[in-house]
Amino acid sequence: MKGVRLTGSRHAELAELPIPSLRKGEVLIKVKVSAVCGSERIDYENGCGYVPGHEFAGEVAETNGYGRIRTGDRVAVNVLCGCGTCYYCKAGLPQFCRSCLICQGGHAQYAVVPGKCCLKLPERMDYETGVLIGGDTLGVAFRAASKLPKDLGKIIMVSGTGPIGLGMILTLKYFGYYVVAVEPNLFRNHFAVSAAGADEVFSSQEAAAERICELTGGMGADAVMECSGNGRAQKHTLKIVKPQGTVVFCGENYSQIEIAPSQDIIHKEVCITGAFYFTENDFHNMCMLYERGFDPIKLVSHRFPLHDAQKAYQCFFEGNTGKVLLTDRA
């Protein structure tokens, strides 16, 4: 089979590889489409010893002892695989399992995953929609939106309009919120409006904060969804959100940021939470939204055949894209 190798120095190449073999409980997927993710930047720059790609969908070509999935099933993949026996796995929250592993291998013609990670696509759902709903773009966005209180007002700020930020905007607009977004990248700034439907987009946190003050009479945003992972932007969310508002962190940042708990949280009674990936239950709820007319396909800005993986990575990490898909496996 053909699969992508990341050799370092921002180079991706197509290599001839053996079709992976199956162990008990695993399935072989003939991949139809995969998506490039921002978390692949480190491997793109430094190289890795495996086939990358953790957002993919395809047709089950072979199974080995997993009864819920059959040959010919059309599936997306929840790539977080827990032990299956701990408290969190049994509760349907494998992302918190201490033994959780990430399935890779989607940027190839075939990939092997545990059968329990397969998510059956609805009959009418195409593979491209499946990889958006069954991956980071909509999965994280939907989980983040589910953290918002039910009595929330209508004005939300989205910080950062990369793929997850775009998915966040699209989801929030479907639920009827007024969305003010922040994105310094000019392409994504415009794409947030044209594709995701943001009501207003600003290139700086300060400009967005000023506009939100105008819209709310100085109170602040009902909620802020932080998708950039930028430390300065993350700190600024606590100033923009109104008293008793909600801040949801989605953008990864392993560096520390300084906050003043009394000023930033306690005296404003702010609720701070995060959204890490999604669950099987989240996926089924997103499929129900799709059946009611929710359509994420407009978030895809570029499609490349698998043999053009280098162009796909280069285009994506230059920043002038929405979601980038690797499609044709021929």
C-alpha angles and dihedrals in degrees: 000000000000121000140165122258122194107210100178134256090077094297128138123184137181113240136185106245137172116261104255117253125236129245125196112297095016132115133209114228125201096217116226100175138001133184132226112236130201090235088069091070094095092052091044090054100037104025130237138222098235140059106272128218125102099177111070146128135196150127123302107245099177140002134201114203102320107123102191093065124058136191109275096029114138110228148173119207131239095207098198106095118189130191092263095225108066125094094263095047091051089049091055093253105112092157088078095049112120089222095047115146131191118234113225135177103087096128092077141072091260135022134182121220136163109274091234089065094060118106114197113230119228113257095253096044117104122218095253092056088044093057091050095048093037094049144053098288098069100008095066092038093053093047090050092049089051088062092064116103115253093235092055120139123236111264119088131168120215114201112206126012104215115129095294092044090051090049089049093053093047092049095047092048090052088056091050105255126147104239126205110185134195121211128148094193106095097214094049090041090061094036090056088065102035098043108019098034103236111176094219134001128197131188095224139042090232094056091047092048091052092051092047089053089054092049095047103036091251097308098112135229119325087225140358121211108201110204103153101076088218111143095217091050091047092053091047092057089073091059095047098048116088125239109287089014127136131245119195118193116208104148112093116241122162093183124093123254125198119240133170104226095201096049100032102038119004101048091044095040089225120180112222122190141149139225119220115186117301142273134239088255090054089052093053091049090051090051089055090054089051090053087054093053106277104146120187098172092098088072090072109095101168138029125191132179114246092255089061093059091126091058090046094053094043092049093047097048092047083068100231097116145078114215115341120210133195104213124158111067097179 
